[in-house]
Amino acid sequence: MQNEINNAVMDNVKVRSQRPEIFPDLMTEEELIIFLRIPQISNSEDYHNVIENLKRMHGLPRIHICGKALYPREAIVEWIRTKTIAAK
């Protein structure tokens, strides 16, 4: 089951990486995984674990609507900016 999910995520990576403007203002966890390019940079077998770690350890911004976590694209971009280390 997890491999099927990861394969579906990878299929979406190919499409969305070519057209980043198609990410919605409020992203699902699957869209966030693609947005952050987790499949391309992580060796994790479960990309959702990577997101859980980012939420717990790094304050990944999110809101809950109807019991589901959604990730505001602008807040994620700002979060990335605050986490980015400037080169010296």
N, C-alpha and C positions, 0 to 999 in steps of 0.2 A: 504494500500500500504506500509506504513512504517513498519508495523508488518511483512509483507512478506520479506522486505529487512532485517530486524533484524533477522528473522528466517533463511534466507539464510546465513547471516553472522555467526550465531551460528553453522550452519551445517559445514561451513568451519573451524570454530574454532576447532572442534573436530578432523578434519583431520590434519590441520596445526600445532596444538599444539603437535601432536605426531611426526611431522617431520619438525622442524623449518628450516632445510636447504632448504626447497622448496620455501622459499620466494625469489623473484627475486631481482636483484640489484636495479631496479626502481619499487617501489610498487605503486599500485593504492590506492585510499583512502580506499576502502573495504579491501584490503590486509593489509594496515597500521592499520586499526581498529583491525584486528585479531592479527597482530604482537605485538601491544601494549596491547593486552588482554582487550580491552575496554569493551566487553560484560561481562567479568567476574568481573570487578571492578567498573563499573559505573551503577548507577540507572537511567540514562538518558533514555528517551523513544526513542531518536534519537541519535545514536552514531556519526552521522556526526556533530551534534552540539558540541560534545566533541572535535572533531578534529578542528572545527572552533575556539573554545576557545583556544586550544593549539597553533594554528597559531597566533591568535591575541594577546594573553596575555603572551605566553611563547616562542615565536620565533621558532616554529616548522619548521625545514628546508624543503624546497620543491623547485622544479623547475617546470616551465610550458612548456609543449610541445603541440603544436596544441591546445592551449587554455585549456588544462587539467593539473591540478596539479598532479605531480608525486613526490614520496618521496624516495630519494636515501637511501637505507638500511644502508650503512656505515655512512652517515651523521646523520641518525636517531639514530644509536647506539652511535655515539659521542655526540649527543645532550643529550641522556639519561645519559651518563657519566658526562656531565657538570651539569646536573640537580640533580644528585645523591648527597645526603647529607651524608657525612662520619659520622659514629657513633663515639661518643667521649668516 
